[in-house]
Amino acid sequence: MANKKYEIRYLPTFISQFNNILYYITYELKNKIAADNFYNEVVKQIEKRSNAPESYEVFKTFNGGKIKYYKINVKKFTIFYIVKGKVMEVRRIYYSKSNFENFI
């Protein structure tokens, strides 16, 4: 079976949230190595998922399923994405203990 990798598109909201997390780890926690490791792990997991982004369970939201969200767990954070055609649109990243339903 041929590998059908999807294009990855990062929305500005995700980029902003991700940058804020990396800033916090780097400057508030003073741990650049942990920030670098976290960055690499997030990118790795997103790229890995782009091979078959729709083959995972749909995240249940309160929007009545109008938009199918999927999630990726990386360390203590959860990344949310949707699929539009052949594009995996990475939308948000939240601390895993957050109440996602209020954000999605």
N, C-alpha and C positions, 0 to 999 in steps of 0.2 A: 504494500500500500504506500502510495506517495505521501510525503510529508507536506501538509497543507498549512504552512505557517501564515498566520494572520498579521496584517500590519498593526503595529502598536501606536496608539495616539494618546498622549498624555494631556489631559485638560489642565488649564491654568490653576484651577482649584487644587487638584492633586499636587501639582508642582509646588504651589505655595505651602500647602500643608506639609509636604515632605521636606521642603527646605526649612520650615520652622522646627520640625522634629530634629533634623540634622544639626541645626544651629543650637538647639537646646542640649543635645548630647555633647557637641563639641565645646561650647562655651560655658554653659551653665554647669554641666557635669564634668567639664574639663577632661573629656575622653575622646580625643580625635580618632584613636584607633577603633574604638567601638562605633563611632559614627561612620568611619570608612567601611567597617565590616557590615554594618547595617545597610548602608547604601548598596554595597555589592550584593548582599543577600536579596534585597528588594528587587533590584534589576534582574538578578538571576531567576527569581521565582516568576516574575512577570514574563520574561522571555520564554521560560519553560512552558508556562501556561498558554502562550500564544500559539503553540502547536495545535491545540485542540480546546479553545476556550469555552466552547458550548458543551463539552462532555462532562461538565461538573454540575452539581446540584444548584438549582436556582435559589437565591436567597429570598426568603419570604418577607415581603414588605407590606406596609399598610396602603400602598397605592393601588391595590387590587390587581397587581400583576400587569399593569399597563406597560411597565418597563421591566425587563428581566435583568436583575442584578446578580452578579456572581461575586464570590469573595475569595481572597487569598490570605491566609494567615502567615505572617512572618514575625517571629519572635512574639512580642506583646502587642502587635499591631495587626489590623485587618485592612486590606486593600479591596476596594469595590470597583468593579468594571462592568461594562455592558458590551454587547456585540452588535455591530451595525454592518451587515453584509460581511465583508472580509476584513473589517477593522475591529480590533479589540480596543475599546475606549476606556482608559484608566481614569476614573473620576475622583475618587476620594481615598484617604487613608486616615484611620482613626485608631486611637488606643483601644485595644480589644475589650476592655471592661466598660466601654461607653455604651449607652443605649442607642444603638444604630437607627432604630425605627424613627427616632426624632430627627434624624439627619437625612435619611434616604427618601 
